[in-house]
Amino acid sequence: MMRSHWPGMSQIGAFKEICYLTRLPRLVSLSFTDPHWGDCPVAGLCNYQTYVMFNLPNLRTLDTLPLPEETKQLAEATFMKKKMYYNMRIKTLKRNTSNAIRKANQGRAAKVGSA
């Protein structure tokens, strides 16, 4: 029945570790930065607050700041846009890699055929 957590002393350093906190449905206050204990490593990652707000929608405060509903909605929209963008980039990279491999195989076949 954890309601607040200050993991400033913890070593949470990756986004996937934040997902473990979703098992705490009553968690409403979370702080990854603390003037006394220092910052948790995850606080140094870009967009960590957006990721936290998206994955922990019941939070009312993050890093000692209140989270209005509008802020949470903006974080959700931003997260979804970034997710779509990176999924598109992955598909593009896979397609480009596949095309490069195909062209390399064609070049090799042409070279072997002319030798």
N, C-alpha and C positions, 0 to 999 in steps of 0.2 A: 504494500500500500504506500509506495513512495510517491510523494507529491512534489518534492524539490530535490534537486541534485546539483552540486557544484563540482564538476569533474576537473577543475583547474589543476589539481594535483595528478590527475589520471594521465595515462599515456594514450588516450584515444587519438589516433593519428590518421585515420582513414574514414572515408564516407561510409564504407560498409559496416564499420563498427558502430556507427550511429543507429543503424537499423536494429541493433540489439535493444536499444532503448524503447522501441515500439512495443515491447513486451510489458511496458509499464503504462497501462492506459490511464492511470490517474496522475501521471507526471504532468504538472502544470507550470513548473518553474525550472529553468535549466540555465546554467552559466558555464561557458567555456573560457571566459576571461574573468580574472579576478585580480584586483590590485595587490592583494596580500599573498596569494598563492601563485600568481603568474598565469600565463596562458596555457591552455591545453594545446598540444600540437595541431589538432584539427582546426583551431582558430586561425592558423596561418594559411589555410587552404582558401582559394578563391571560391566565393559563393557558398561558404559553409552555412551561413545563416539561412539562405534560400533553401538549401537542402534540408536543414533541420526543420524549418517551418513546414515544408511540404510533407516530410515523413512523420512529424509529430504534431498533428493538427490541434491537439488539446492544450498545447502550451499557451500560457497567458503571458509569461515573461521569458525573454531570452537575453542572456548576458545583462541581467538586471533591468532591461528595458521592457516596458509594456508592449504587448503585441495587439494592436487594434485589428479588427476583422478585415479591414481594407488591406492592411499590410500582409496578412496571411493570404488573401485572395491574389494579391499582386505576386507574392512568392510562388503560389501554385501556378499562375499563368506563366511566370518566368521559367519555372522548372519545366513545364510542359513544352514551351518553345525551345528550350535548350535540348531537351530530350529528342524532339523531332529533328532539330538541326544536326545533332550528333549521329542520330540514326541515318539521316540522309548522307552525312559524310562517310559513314561506314559503308553504305551501299555504293557510293561513288568510288571509294578506295578499292573495294572488292571488284567492281566492274573494271577499273583501270588496271588492276593487277592481273585480272583474267585476260584482258586485251593484250597486255604486255607479254604475258606468257604465251598466248596464242601467236603473236607476231614473232617472238623469239623462236618458237617451234617451227614456224613457217620459214624463217630465215635459215635455221639449221637444216631443214629439209631441202631447201633450195641449194645450200652450199654443198651438202652431201650429194645431191643429185647432179651437180655440175662437176664434181670431182672425179 
